[in-house]
Amino acid sequence: MTAVLPPDIELWICSFLRARLKPSFPTIVVSNREPDDYDGSRPLVVVRDDGGSQSNRVLFDRSVGVTVRYGARAAPKSCRDLAARIYGMLTNPAICSLDGSPIAGIDEDGCNGPFPVAEDANIARYYMALGFSAIGEFQ
């Protein structure tokens, strides 16, 4: 019997964003967690899979949160522009047909942002939520 596992959408999105953003932002960090020593001097993108339900044998509904941090809180434009670019990349329907993409569809009602997030650190932060239908991994 073949098992169907939830896709590792966090890993796939991190790899996708890293490959497309490195040429424009050579020092960017794209990961599933924030480094302990992050100081805001270079762009940081943190991708988090918030899970979801299984809609049928092979499809999983996934809610993904993406945080973008970059630059000073008092001058958030560079952070906001990067967050908007990422939002556009992750909500482009073409993402579903890329080789190796686990994303089968975009749930537009589950997409929100990017919007600024207040924090104590003097680093600009934007957040977005994205909804996807993703194909499971067969094992």
Beta strands, then each sheet from edge to edge (+ up, - down):
strand 1: 4-5
strand 2: 29-31
strand 3: 44-49
strand 4: 59-69
strand 5: 103-106
strand 6: 112-116
strand 7: 125-135
strand 8: 137-138
sheet 1: 1+ 8-
sheet 2: 2+ 3+ 4- 7+ 5-
sheet 3: 2+ 3+ 4- 7+ 6-
end
